[in-house]
Amino acid sequence: MCGLFGVVRNQTCDPTRATIMCVALGQLAEERGKDSAGLAVAISATKKLDRRPVTNRRDVTAGGWRIIKGPGRFRDVWKPAYNSALDAAPVALGHTRWATQGGTTLVNSSPLQVGQLIGTHNGDVDTWPLRSEFSLPRPTGGTDTEVLYQALDQAGGVILPTLDVLESVVGRAALVWTDRRWPQLVMLARTAVSPLSVAVDTEGNLYWASNPGWFRKAARAADVTIAEILMVPEGTLMMIDYSSGSPALVGDRRFTATARAKDDRLAHIVAYRGFSIEDQMADEEVCSHRTLREPQRSRSVSAPLWLSPSGK
Ligand SMILES: NC(=O)CC[C@H](N)C(=O)O
């Protein structure tokens, strides 16, 4: 379980409230992860290709983005001094991590920079189906998130191969990423189980969060009025374009999402952690994934090692 949150701003509005809202979402996202936290903020649109590997630095600027991340809670990582960077950013991608695969090291902390992508992931996926279907380079760190983004990077910024990767994912994944080959787009995707919700405020800023309840709480703190909240259905890829200065949904594609039996069992404990009953029910209405059957255990009973003393 991890927390995703972020904003695509309407750049014609004063950024102050959207910045306060985004930071408040980051603090609320601590309930889904305190191993590490980070925020990637867009500085400028660029097509410049930058082949840097996954970074283990706490504050790095590359290819038009600045990624600030570190161990611990969001409020330990994000200092008020960074808010001016957020004010100037058309987009910010946030993450709080609760590690499921890979140590709690900086190299495994998100947002991750993988090839041309900067990405965040909530969930846990099997890496072997991705490795066997796509020929991926050796990862730098140990998290499943990196393997997932290696496969998405290899899709080359083209829609059909991207949908192919999303359909190959086995496990839980909500994903938000940017691709430098699509410099003014933010991609939001949900495969199975891991929740993702999107909200728009009355000023035209768009936010996302793992838990829709965070929108209501953060909006009170930031004096923002939420106009609409949407639960992203399982098996959805959404593309948000901000080239005109404000967020616009330009694409919405569906695919078949695949979970493991253990993901279904964990849904109530991990995916819906902190959800109100109403939000959980609203999300369950947009859930449709297939579940892989578990490998059958052998039915043969092993012979007893010890005979009972009575000889029976
Ligand atoms: N729990 C999560 O969603 C974290 C994402 C990923 N599985 C990791 O361990 O980094």
The ligand as an ORCA input file, in Angstrom:
! r2SCAN-3c Opt
* xyz 0 1
  N       2.812     -0.508     -1.203
  C       2.981      0.129     -2.328
  O       2.027      0.499     -2.997
  C       4.406      0.356     -2.732
  C       4.729      0.146     -4.179
  C       5.772     -0.919     -4.418
  N       5.209     -2.238     -4.310
  C       6.952     -0.757     -3.508
  O       7.177     -1.559     -2.640
  O       7.679      0.193     -3.661
*
